[in-house]
Amino acid sequence: MAAAQALMANRRMPKRRAAAVPIPAEATASERLREQSKRGRFIKRCGDIFFSLLVLVLGSPLFLLLAVLVKLSSRGSVFYSQRRIGRGYKGFGCLKFRTMRKDADRLLAAVLASDPALKAEFERDHKLRNDPRITPIGKLLRRSSLDELPQFINVLQGQMSVVGPRPIVWDELRRYGAAMDEVLAVRPGLTGLWQVSGRNNLSYSKRVRLDLRYVRQRSIWLDLRIILRTIGVVLLPMDRGAY
């Protein structure tokens, strides 16, 4: 009888719920930044400044020549600034030598509206292989990647690094998904694994994987290897996906 009463009492007692196991949230870009070695970041930043000053000083005659060619090739300014996403989701104006016509935005809207195939290509890659907006000198600058030389100014301003993930526009955020916080924990690069691995010849998912690979494996030695390969791309501008 006593055993039965005890059993009934246990049934009436409210059961304790098991403590919920906390699920760790994904680290934000700022949290991942704080996890990085301050010494490593300092060394990389010093290298960025030294290398950028060296290129801007020694390459000043080339900069002047390219500026004159751009100005003479078509109407418009010498430089073009496009809003890109920097470290910690901070926007900045990414500089390039202008390679397109002055009315490029109007022309793009007209081309995409009249050609579904080009519209699909632009939505997939955010670029057009045979872009009617590009000037004759612009084709040469893009093929050799010389149009990106003004980005050394972005590097000096602390908005970019010499080597890093590809700087993207806001419309591309969704393509990176959950990987975006990890990628934006470092400064975007003037060059990187994507630029020396085929560029626009690669699928977009491959670009994302290369950016993640760089962020997770970055080191001084990897940066030096990428810089040396970039020099080869500039000196031998074959079909490496730059357009």
TORKOL-4160 file (C-alpha; in steps of 0.2 Angstrom, whole numbers, padded with zeros to 4 digits, m for minus):
243
<pt num="1" X="0000" Y="0000" Z="0000"/>
<pt num="2" X="0014" Y="0012" Z="0005"/>
<pt num="3" X="0023" Y="0008" Z="m0012"/>
<pt num="4" X="0007" Y="0012" Z="m0022"/>
<pt num="5" X="0005" Y="0029" Z="m0013"/>
<pt num="6" X="0023" Y="0033" Z="m0016"/>
<pt num="7" X="0021" Y="0029" Z="m0035"/>
<pt num="8" X="0006" Y="0040" Z="m0036"/>
<pt num="9" X="0015" Y="0054" Z="m0027"/>
<pt num="10" X="0029" Y="0053" Z="m0040"/>
<pt num="11" X="0017" Y="0054" Z="m0054"/>
<pt num="12" X="0009" Y="0070" Z="m0047"/>
<pt num="13" X="0026" Y="0079" Z="m0045"/>
<pt num="14" X="0030" Y="0090" Z="m0060"/>
<pt num="15" X="0045" Y="0083" Z="m0070"/>
<pt num="16" X="0060" Y="0094" Z="m0072"/>
<pt num="17" X="0064" Y="0099" Z="m0090"/>
<pt num="18" X="0081" Y="0095" Z="m0096"/>
<pt num="19" X="0092" Y="0110" Z="m0097"/>
<pt num="20" X="0093" Y="0117" Z="m0114"/>
<pt num="21" X="0110" Y="0115" Z="m0122"/>
<pt num="22" X="0115" Y="0132" Z="m0129"/>
<pt num="23" X="0118" Y="0133" Z="m0148"/>
<pt num="24" X="0133" Y="0144" Z="m0152"/>
<pt num="25" X="0128" Y="0158" Z="m0163"/>
<pt num="26" X="0138" Y="0161" Z="m0179"/>
<pt num="27" X="0153" Y="0173" Z="m0176"/>
<pt num="28" X="0150" Y="0190" Z="m0183"/>
<pt num="29" X="0163" Y="0199" Z="m0194"/>
<pt num="30" X="0168" Y="0210" Z="m0179"/>
<pt num="31" X="0170" Y="0195" Z="m0168"/>
<pt num="32" X="0181" Y="0186" Z="m0180"/>
<pt num="33" X="0191" Y="0202" Z="m0182"/>
<pt num="34" X="0194" Y="0202" Z="m0163"/>
<pt num="35" X="0200" Y="0184" Z="m0164"/>
<pt num="36" X="0214" Y="0188" Z="m0176"/>
<pt num="37" X="0232" Y="0190" Z="m0170"/>
<pt num="38" X="0236" Y="0208" Z="m0167"/>
<pt num="39" X="0254" Y="0205" Z="m0172"/>
<pt num="40" X="0249" Y="0197" Z="m0188"/>
<pt num="41" X="0237" Y="0211" Z="m0193"/>
<pt num="42" X="0251" Y="0224" Z="m0189"/>
<pt num="43" X="0264" Y="0215" Z="m0200"/>
<pt num="44" X="0252" Y="0213" Z="m0214"/>
<pt num="45" X="0247" Y="0232" Z="m0213"/>
<pt num="46" X="0265" Y="0237" Z="m0213"/>
<pt num="47" X="0268" Y="0227" Z="m0228"/>
<pt num="48" X="0253" Y="0234" Z="m0237"/>
<pt num="49" X="0259" Y="0252" Z="m0234"/>
<pt num="50" X="0277" Y="0248" Z="m0239"/>
<pt num="51" X="0272" Y="0239" Z="m0255"/>
<pt num="52" X="0259" Y="0252" Z="m0260"/>
<pt num="53" X="0271" Y="0266" Z="m0258"/>
<pt num="54" X="0284" Y="0257" Z="m0268"/>
<pt num="55" X="0272" Y="0254" Z="m0282"/>
<pt num="56" X="0265" Y="0271" Z="m0282"/>
<pt num="57" X="0282" Y="0279" Z="m0282"/>
<pt num="58" X="0291" Y="0268" Z="m0295"/>
<pt num="59" X="0276" Y="0266" Z="m0306"/>
<pt num="60" X="0271" Y="0285" Z="m0307"/>
<pt num="61" X="0277" Y="0286" Z="m0325"/>
<pt num="62" X="0266" Y="0272" Z="m0330"/>
<pt num="63" X="0251" Y="0279" Z="m0320"/>
<pt num="64" X="0253" Y="0296" Z="m0329"/>
<pt num="65" X="0254" Y="0287" Z="m0346"/>
<pt num="66" X="0238" Y="0277" Z="m0342"/>
<pt num="67" X="0229" Y="0292" Z="m0336"/>
<pt num="68" X="0233" Y="0301" Z="m0352"/>
<pt num="69" X="0227" Y="0287" Z="m0363"/>
<pt num="70" X="0211" Y="0285" Z="m0353"/>
<pt num="71" X="0207" Y="0304" Z="m0355"/>
<pt num="72" X="0211" Y="0304" Z="m0373"/>
<pt num="73" X="0201" Y="0288" Z="m0377"/>
<pt num="74" X="0184" Y="0294" Z="m0373"/>
<pt num="75" X="0175" Y="0308" Z="m0364"/>
<pt num="76" X="0174" Y="0307" Z="m0345"/>
<pt num="77" X="0185" Y="0306" Z="m0329"/>
<pt num="78" X="0201" Y="0297" Z="m0328"/>
<pt num="79" X="0196" Y="0287" Z="m0312"/>
<pt num="80" X="0180" Y="0277" Z="m0308"/>
<pt num="81" X="0174" Y="0274" Z="m0291"/>
<pt num="82" X="0162" Y="0260" Z="m0287"/>
<pt num="83" X="0154" Y="0256" Z="m0270"/>
<pt num="84" X="0161" Y="0240" Z="m0263"/>
<pt num="85" X="0160" Y="0231" Z="m0246"/>
<pt num="86" X="0175" Y="0232" Z="m0235"/>
<pt num="87" X="0180" Y="0224" Z="m0218"/>
<pt num="88" X="0166" Y="0223" Z="m0206"/>
<pt num="89" X="0153" Y="0228" Z="m0219"/>
<pt num="90" X="0160" Y="0245" Z="m0221"/>
<pt num="91" X="0157" Y="0252" Z="m0238"/>
<pt num="92" X="0170" Y="0262" Z="m0248"/>
<pt num="93" X="0174" Y="0268" Z="m0265"/>
<pt num="94" X="0184" Y="0256" Z="m0275"/>
<pt num="95" X="0195" Y="0265" Z="m0287"/>
<pt num="96" X="0200" Y="0260" Z="m0305"/>
<pt num="97" X="0205" Y="0268" Z="m0321"/>
<pt num="98" X="0189" Y="0271" Z="m0331"/>
<pt num="99" X="0187" Y="0258" Z="m0344"/>
<pt num="100" X="0169" Y="0262" Z="m0349"/>
<pt num="101" X="0160" Y="0275" Z="m0359"/>
<pt num="102" X="0153" Y="0290" Z="m0349"/>
<pt num="103" X="0135" Y="0284" Z="m0352"/>
<pt num="104" X="0139" Y="0266" Z="m0346"/>
<pt num="105" X="0124" Y="0265" Z="m0334"/>
<pt num="106" X="0111" Y="0271" Z="m0347"/>
<pt num="107" X="0119" Y="0259" Z="m0360"/>
<pt num="108" X="0119" Y="0244" Z="m0348"/>
<pt num="109" X="0100" Y="0246" Z="m0344"/>
<pt num="110" X="0096" Y="0247" Z="m0363"/>
<pt num="111" X="0107" Y="0232" Z="m0367"/>
<pt num="112" X="0100" Y="0221" Z="m0353"/>
<pt num="113" X="0082" Y="0226" Z="m0357"/>
<pt num="114" X="0084" Y="0221" Z="m0375"/>
<pt num="115" X="0094" Y="0205" Z="m0373"/>
<pt num="116" X="0088" Y="0191" Z="m0361"/>
<pt num="117" X="0104" Y="0181" Z="m0363"/>
<pt num="118" X="0115" Y="0196" Z="m0358"/>
<pt num="119" X="0103" Y="0200" Z="m0344"/>
<pt num="120" X="0105" Y="0182" Z="m0338"/>
<pt num="121" X="0124" Y="0183" Z="m0339"/>
<pt num="122" X="0125" Y="0199" Z="m0330"/>
<pt num="123" X="0114" Y="0192" Z="m0316"/>
<pt num="124" X="0124" Y="0177" Z="m0315"/>
<pt num="125" X="0142" Y="0185" Z="m0315"/>
<pt num="126" X="0139" Y="0203" Z="m0312"/>
<pt num="127" X="0149" Y="0206" Z="m0328"/>
<pt num="128" X="0147" Y="0204" Z="m0347"/>
<pt num="129" X="0161" Y="0195" Z="m0357"/>
<pt num="130" X="0158" Y="0206" Z="m0373"/>
<pt num="131" X="0153" Y="0222" Z="m0364"/>
<pt num="132" X="0148" Y="0236" Z="m0376"/>
<pt num="133" X="0151" Y="0249" Z="m0363"/>
<pt num="134" X="0170" Y="0246" Z="m0363"/>
<pt num="135" X="0182" Y="0258" Z="m0373"/>
<pt num="136" X="0196" Y="0252" Z="m0384"/>
<pt num="137" X="0209" Y="0256" Z="m0371"/>
<pt num="138" X="0198" Y="0249" Z="m0357"/>
<pt num="139" X="0199" Y="0232" Z="m0365"/>
<pt num="140" X="0218" Y="0232" Z="m0364"/>
<pt num="141" X="0218" Y="0239" Z="m0346"/>
<pt num="142" X="0205" Y="0225" Z="m0341"/>
<pt num="143" X="0214" Y="0211" Z="m0349"/>
<pt num="144" X="0231" Y="0216" Z="m0341"/>
<pt num="145" X="0222" Y="0221" Z="m0324"/>
<pt num="146" X="0231" Y="0238" Z="m0325"/>
<pt num="147" X="0214" Y="0246" Z="m0323"/>
<pt num="148" X="0215" Y="0241" Z="m0304"/>
<pt num="149" X="0232" Y="0250" Z="m0301"/>
<pt num="150" X="0223" Y="0265" Z="m0292"/>
<pt num="151" X="0217" Y="0253" Z="m0279"/>
<pt num="152" X="0234" Y="0255" Z="m0271"/>
<pt num="153" X="0227" Y="0272" Z="m0265"/>
<pt num="154" X="0213" Y="0262" Z="m0257"/>
<pt num="155" X="0226" Y="0251" Z="m0248"/>
<pt num="156" X="0235" Y="0266" Z="m0241"/>
<pt num="157" X="0219" Y="0273" Z="m0234"/>
<pt num="158" X="0216" Y="0256" Z="m0225"/>
<pt num="159" X="0201" Y="0251" Z="m0235"/>
<pt num="160" X="0209" Y="0237" Z="m0244"/>
<pt num="161" X="0224" Y="0225" Z="m0243"/>
<pt num="162" X="0237" Y="0221" Z="m0257"/>
<pt num="163" X="0231" Y="0203" Z="m0255"/>
<pt num="164" X="0214" Y="0197" Z="m0249"/>
<pt num="165" X="0196" Y="0191" Z="m0254"/>
<pt num="166" X="0188" Y="0199" Z="m0269"/>
<pt num="167" X="0180" Y="0216" Z="m0265"/>
<pt num="168" X="0161" Y="0213" Z="m0270"/>
<pt num="169" X="0146" Y="0225" Z="m0272"/>
<pt num="170" X="0131" Y="0225" Z="m0261"/>
<pt num="171" X="0121" Y="0215" Z="m0274"/>
<pt num="172" X="0133" Y="0200" Z="m0272"/>
<pt num="173" X="0130" Y="0198" Z="m0253"/>
<pt num="174" X="0117" Y="0185" Z="m0255"/>
<pt num="175" X="0128" Y="0174" Z="m0265"/>
<pt num="176" X="0140" Y="0172" Z="m0251"/>
<pt num="177" X="0127" Y="0167" Z="m0238"/>
<pt num="178" X="0133" Y="0162" Z="m0221"/>
<pt num="179" X="0151" Y="0163" Z="m0227"/>
<pt num="180" X="0150" Y="0182" Z="m0228"/>
<pt num="181" X="0154" Y="0186" Z="m0210"/>
<pt num="182" X="0170" Y="0176" Z="m0212"/>
<pt num="183" X="0176" Y="0184" Z="m0228"/>
<pt num="184" X="0172" Y="0201" Z="m0222"/>
<pt num="185" X="0183" Y="0198" Z="m0206"/>
<pt num="186" X="0198" Y="0204" Z="m0217"/>
<pt num="187" X="0201" Y="0218" Z="m0229"/>
<pt num="188" X="0197" Y="0214" Z="m0247"/>
<pt num="189" X="0212" Y="0213" Z="m0258"/>
<pt num="190" X="0218" Y="0221" Z="m0274"/>
<pt num="191" X="0223" Y="0203" Z="m0279"/>
<pt num="192" X="0220" Y="0186" Z="m0272"/>
<pt num="193" X="0217" Y="0168" Z="m0276"/>
<pt num="194" X="0202" Y="0172" Z="m0287"/>
<pt num="195" X="0212" Y="0184" Z="m0297"/>
<pt num="196" X="0227" Y="0172" Z="m0301"/>
<pt num="197" X="0216" Y="0156" Z="m0303"/>
<pt num="198" X="0205" Y="0160" Z="m0318"/>
<pt num="199" X="0195" Y="0175" Z="m0312"/>
<pt num="200" X="0179" Y="0176" Z="m0323"/>
<pt num="201" X="0182" Y="0159" Z="m0330"/>
<pt num="202" X="0177" Y="0151" Z="m0313"/>
<pt num="203" X="0160" Y="0148" Z="m0307"/>
<pt num="204" X="0153" Y="0160" Z="m0294"/>
<pt num="205" X="0153" Y="0146" Z="m0281"/>
<pt num="206" X="0171" Y="0142" Z="m0285"/>
<pt num="207" X="0175" Y="0161" Z="m0282"/>
<pt num="208" X="0167" Y="0160" Z="m0265"/>
<pt num="209" X="0177" Y="0144" Z="m0260"/>
<pt num="210" X="0193" Y="0153" Z="m0265"/>
<pt num="211" X="0189" Y="0168" Z="m0254"/>
<pt num="212" X="0185" Y="0156" Z="m0239"/>
<pt num="213" X="0201" Y="0146" Z="m0243"/>
<pt num="214" X="0211" Y="0162" Z="m0242"/>
<pt num="215" X="0203" Y="0169" Z="m0226"/>
<pt num="216" X="0206" Y="0152" Z="m0217"/>
<pt num="217" X="0224" Y="0149" Z="m0223"/>
<pt num="218" X="0231" Y="0166" Z="m0225"/>
<pt num="219" X="0249" Y="0169" Z="m0220"/>
<pt num="220" X="0263" Y="0180" Z="m0226"/>
<pt num="221" X="0270" Y="0166" Z="m0237"/>
<pt num="222" X="0253" Y="0164" Z="m0245"/>
<pt num="223" X="0252" Y="0182" Z="m0249"/>
<pt num="224" X="0270" Y="0182" Z="m0257"/>
<pt num="225" X="0265" Y="0168" Z="m0268"/>
<pt num="226" X="0249" Y="0177" Z="m0274"/>
<pt num="227" X="0259" Y="0193" Z="m0277"/>
<pt num="228" X="0272" Y="0183" Z="m0288"/>
<pt num="229" X="0258" Y="0175" Z="m0297"/>
<pt num="230" X="0249" Y="0192" Z="m0300"/>
<pt num="231" X="0265" Y="0199" Z="m0308"/>
<pt num="232" X="0265" Y="0185" Z="m0320"/>
<pt num="233" X="0247" Y="0188" Z="m0324"/>
<pt num="234" X="0250" Y="0206" Z="m0327"/>
<pt num="235" X="0266" Y="0203" Z="m0338"/>
<pt num="236" X="0258" Y="0189" Z="m0348"/>
<pt num="237" X="0240" Y="0194" Z="m0350"/>
<pt num="238" X="0233" Y="0178" Z="m0359"/>
<pt num="239" X="0215" Y="0172" Z="m0357"/>
<pt num="240" X="0215" Y="0171" Z="m0338"/>
<pt num="241" X="0197" Y="0177" Z="m0336"/>
<pt num="242" X="0200" Y="0196" Z="m0335"/>
<pt num="243" X="0187" Y="0206" Z="m0345"/>
